[in-house]
Amino acid sequence: MVKIDLITGFLGSGKTTFIKKYARYLLDQGLNIGILENDFGAVNVDMMLLKDLEGDHCELEMVSGGCDADCHRRRFKTKLIAMGMCGYDRVIVEPSGIFDMDEFFDILREEPLDQWYEIGSVIAVVDARLDCGQSEAADYLLASEAAGAGCIVLSKVKNVSAEQTEAVKAHLEQAMKKVGCRRSLFGHIIASDWEQFTEEDYQRLMNCGYEPASYRKTDAAAAFDSLFFMNLELTAEELKGRTARLFEEPGCGHILRVKGFVKAEDGRWLELNATRREQTLAVSPDGQEVLIVIGEQLSKETIGRILKGKN
């Protein structure tokens, strides 16, 4: 049977960066792997960030979005059926940062997937600098992702104090209690700098399994919006400045993350990743003229006006 891993992470947690490291380790072990980007959005930015992994032993697949939940579920299952016949040793599923965990577990119980796949690891990536004052909906998604995870990996720990790390762990435990999950995370959290991961760390991740924990279900994902802006034709400096304004302008709504691409003057693609706390532009192997804004109670009109430079 093919082992299948689910790697989750709330918006801006560093999930795609983690997947690149984890996938690279699997490839170094001589495994043939497939990576499935399972996103509700009509445009999948994260898949472009994984392009440099593609090769003889790694293939990238995508479940196209832009449809309702039932249609998306059917597409997800169809794609897993096709991937089950490709001879992979391992399949990694990267969902969006707003994801119903039950979809993954339920589909793998259906024929013929229940005969082809076995769950390898369910890993939740959590930002060590998490805003502990985030909304109830955000806390619900955080808790639902952690509840079933065999391992929780803290990201961006390099310049975070021990006190902040402990505060995030406590907040995570509290979020799980609020949804009625009695599971303890003691011994299931890795809080090491990813650059310092050892062979033991990676083996632990490969074999951490999952937890069949129960919790109260809600439709928290409905609280979040994703807005897409195409062909803005901005320079890198314009994009940085206008993205910063989005987080400053209350009329935009509660923006959690902005991601996308812009072309540099030398023709290279630059990947934008922005949260309220930080903004980065990094060279990307591929790109597309798109910007995605994710958050709660978003105003497309106000956001569009700012991005187009209209005061």
C-alpha positions in Angstrom: 0.0 0.0 0.0 1.1 3.6 -0.6 1.7 5.7 2.5 -0.1 9.0 2.4 0.8 12.0 4.5 -1.3 15.0 5.3 0.5 18.2 6.2 -1.7 21.0 7.5 -1.0 24.5 8.7 -3.0 27.6 9.3 -2.6 30.6 7.0 1.0 31.8 7.0 2.4 29.1 9.2 5.1 28.1 6.8 3.5 24.8 5.7 4.8 24.9 2.1 8.3 25.6 3.2 8.1 22.7 5.6 6.9 20.4 2.8 9.8 21.4 0.6 12.2 20.3 3.4 10.3 17.1 4.2 9.9 16.1 0.5 13.6 16.7 -0.1 14.4 14.3 2.8 12.2 11.6 1.3 13.8 12.1 -2.1 17.2 11.7 -0.5 16.1 8.4 0.9 15.5 7.2 -2.7 11.7 7.3 -2.5 9.4 8.1 -5.4 6.9 10.6 -4.2 3.8 12.5 -5.4 2.7 15.8 -3.9 -1.0 16.7 -4.2 -2.0 20.4 -3.8 -5.6 20.2 -2.6 -6.8 23.9 -2.5 -10.3 25.3 -2.8 -8.9 28.4 -4.6 -9.2 28.8 -8.3 -5.4 29.6 -8.5 -2.8 27.5 -6.5 0.2 29.6 -5.7 1.8 27.1 -3.4 2.2 24.5 -6.2 4.4 27.0 -8.1 6.6 27.2 -5.0 7.3 23.4 -5.2 8.3 23.4 -8.9 12.0 22.9 -8.1 11.2 19.5 -6.5 9.8 18.1 -9.8 11.9 15.4 -11.4 12.2 11.7 -12.1 11.3 10.8 -8.5 8.8 13.6 -7.7 5.6 14.7 -9.4 3.3 17.5 -8.6 -0.5 17.2 -8.9 -3.3 19.7 -8.2 -7.0 19.5 -7.4 -8.4 22.4 -9.2 -10.6 24.7 -7.2 -13.3 27.2 -8.0 -16.2 24.8 -7.3 -18.4 23.9 -4.4 -17.3 21.5 -1.6 -19.0 18.4 -3.0 -17.5 18.9 -6.4 -14.1 19.6 -4.8 -14.4 16.3 -2.8 -15.1 14.3 -6.0 -12.1 15.9 -7.7 -9.9 15.1 -4.7 -11.0 11.4 -4.7 -10.5 11.1 -8.5 -7.0 12.6 -8.3 -6.1 10.2 -5.5 -7.3 7.2 -7.6 -5.1 8.3 -10.5 -2.1 8.8 -8.2 -2.6 5.4 -6.7 -1.7 3.8 -10.0 1.6 5.8 -10.5 3.9 3.6 -8.4 4.7 6.2 -5.7 6.2 5.1 -2.4 4.6 8.0 -0.7 2.1 10.7 -1.4 2.0 14.1 0.4 -1.2 16.0 0.5 -1.0 19.8 1.1 -4.4 21.3 1.7 -5.3 25.0 2.0 -4.8 26.7 5.3 -8.6 26.5 5.7 -9.4 22.8 5.5 -11.9 20.3 6.8 -9.8 17.5 8.3 -12.7 15.0 8.0 -12.5 15.2 4.2 -9.1 13.5 4.2 -10.0 10.7 6.7 -13.4 10.0 5.2 -12.2 9.7 1.6 -9.5 7.3 2.5 -12.2 5.0 3.9 -13.9 4.8 0.6 -13.3 2.2 -2.1 -10.9 1.7 -3.8 -8.7 4.1 -1.8 -9.1 2.0 1.4 -7.3 -0.8 -0.5 -4.5 1.4 -2.0 -3.5 3.8 0.7 -2.5 3.7 4.4 -2.0 6.8 6.5 1.7 7.5 7.1 1.8 10.8 9.0 -0.5 13.6 9.8 1.6 16.7 10.6 0.3 20.1 11.7 2.6 23.1 11.2 2.0 25.9 13.8 3.7 29.3 13.8 5.7 29.8 17.0 4.8 33.5 16.8 1.1 32.8 16.6 -1.3 35.6 17.5 -2.9 34.3 20.6 -5.7 36.8 20.2 -7.0 35.5 16.9 -10.6 34.9 16.2 -12.8 32.0 17.4 -13.0 30.7 13.8 -9.2 30.8 13.5 -8.8 29.0 16.8 -11.2 26.3 15.7 -9.2 25.6 12.5 -6.0 25.5 14.6 -7.5 23.1 17.0 -9.0 20.8 14.3 -5.7 20.5 12.6 -3.8 19.7 15.8 -6.4 17.3 17.1 -5.7 14.6 14.5 -2.0 15.2 14.0 0.6 12.6 15.0 3.1 15.4 15.3 2.9 19.2 15.6 5.9 21.1 14.2 6.5 24.7 15.4 7.7 27.0 12.6 9.9 30.1 12.8 11.3 29.3 16.2 14.8 30.6 15.5 14.3 34.1 17.1 11.4 33.2 19.4 11.8 33.2 23.2 11.1 30.1 25.2 8.3 32.0 26.9 6.6 32.7 23.6 7.0 29.1 22.6 5.4 27.9 25.8 2.6 30.5 25.4 1.8 29.2 21.9 1.7 25.6 23.2 -0.6 26.6 26.0 -2.9 28.5 23.6 -3.0 25.4 21.3 -4.1 23.2 24.3 -6.7 25.8 25.2 -8.1 26.0 21.7 -8.5 22.2 21.7 -10.3 22.3 25.0 -12.7 24.9 23.6 -13.8 22.4 20.9 -14.1 19.6 23.4 -10.9 17.7 22.4 -9.5 16.0 25.4 -6.2 14.9 23.8 -2.9 16.0 25.3 -0.2 17.3 23.0 2.6 16.4 25.5 5.4 14.7 23.7 3.9 15.4 20.3 5.4 18.8 19.6 8.7 19.5 17.8 10.0 23.0 18.6 13.4 22.8 16.9 14.9 25.0 14.2 14.2 23.3 10.9 17.7 23.9 9.7 18.9 21.8 12.6 16.6 18.8 12.0 18.4 15.5 12.6 17.9 12.1 11.0 16.0 11.2 14.2 13.7 14.2 13.7 12.9 13.2 10.1 12.3 9.6 11.0 9.9 10.7 13.8 8.0 12.8 11.2 7.8 9.9 8.7 6.4 7.6 11.3 4.3 9.7 13.6 1.0 8.4 12.4 -2.2 10.2 13.4 -4.5 10.6 16.4 -8.2 9.6 16.1 -9.2 12.4 18.4 -12.8 13.7 18.5 -14.0 17.3 18.8 -17.1 19.4 18.2 -17.5 20.2 14.5 -18.5 23.6 13.2 -18.4 25.3 9.8 -15.6 27.7 10.7 -14.2 27.7 7.2 -17.2 29.7 6.1 -15.9 32.7 8.1 -12.9 33.1 5.7 -12.7 34.7 2.3 -10.2 34.4 -0.5 -10.0 37.2 -3.0 -8.0 36.9 -6.3 -6.5 39.9 -8.2 -4.9 39.2 -11.6 -2.5 41.1 -13.8 -2.0 44.1 -11.5 1.2 45.0 -13.3 3.0 46.3 -10.3 6.7 46.7 -9.6 8.1 44.9 -6.6 8.3 48.1 -4.6 4.7 49.1 -5.5 3.5 45.6 -4.4 5.3 45.8 -1.1 4.0 49.2 -0.3 0.4 48.5 -1.2 0.4 45.2 0.6 1.5 46.9 3.8 -1.4 49.4 3.4 -3.9 46.5 3.2 -3.0 45.5 6.8 -3.2 49.1 8.0 -6.6 50.0 6.4 -9.5 48.8 8.7 -11.9 49.1 5.8 -10.2 46.1 4.1 -11.5 43.7 6.7 -9.4 41.4 8.9 -6.6 40.3 6.5 -4.7 37.3 7.6 -2.4 36.6 4.7 -1.4 38.0 1.2 0.5 35.8 -1.2 1.3 35.9 -4.9 3.9 36.8 -7.4 5.4 39.8 -9.1 8.0 40.1 -11.9 11.3 41.8 -11.0 13.0 44.2 -13.4 15.4 41.5 -14.5 12.5 39.2 -15.5 12.7 36.8 -12.6 9.6 35.9 -10.6 9.4 37.0 -7.0 7.1 35.3 -4.5 5.3 37.5 -2.0 4.3 36.2 1.4 2.8 38.7 3.8 1.1 38.6 7.2 0.4 41.4 9.7 3.8 40.7 11.3 6.1 40.4 8.3 6.4 40.6 4.5 8.9 38.8 2.3 9.8 38.8 -1.4 11.9 35.8 -2.5 13.0 34.5 -5.9 10.7 31.8 -7.2 11.3 29.1 -9.9 8.0 29.9 -11.5 5.1 32.4 -11.1 2.0 34.0 -12.4 0.6 37.5 -12.2 -1.8 36.9 -9.3 -2.3 38.1 -5.8 -4.4 36.3 -3.2 -5.8 38.0 -0.1 -7.2 35.8 2.6 -9.0 36.8 5.7 -12.3 37.5 7.4 -15.0 40.0 6.4 -13.0 41.2 3.5 -14.0 44.2 1.3 -13.0 43.4 -2.3 -13.8 47.0 -3.3 -11.5 48.6 -0.7 -8.7 46.1 -1.3 -8.9 46.4 -5.0 -8.7 50.2 -4.8 -5.6 50.1 -2.7 -3.9 47.6 -4.9 -4.6 49.7 -8.0 -3.2 52.8 -6.3 -6.5 54.6 -6.1 -6.7 56.6 -2.9 
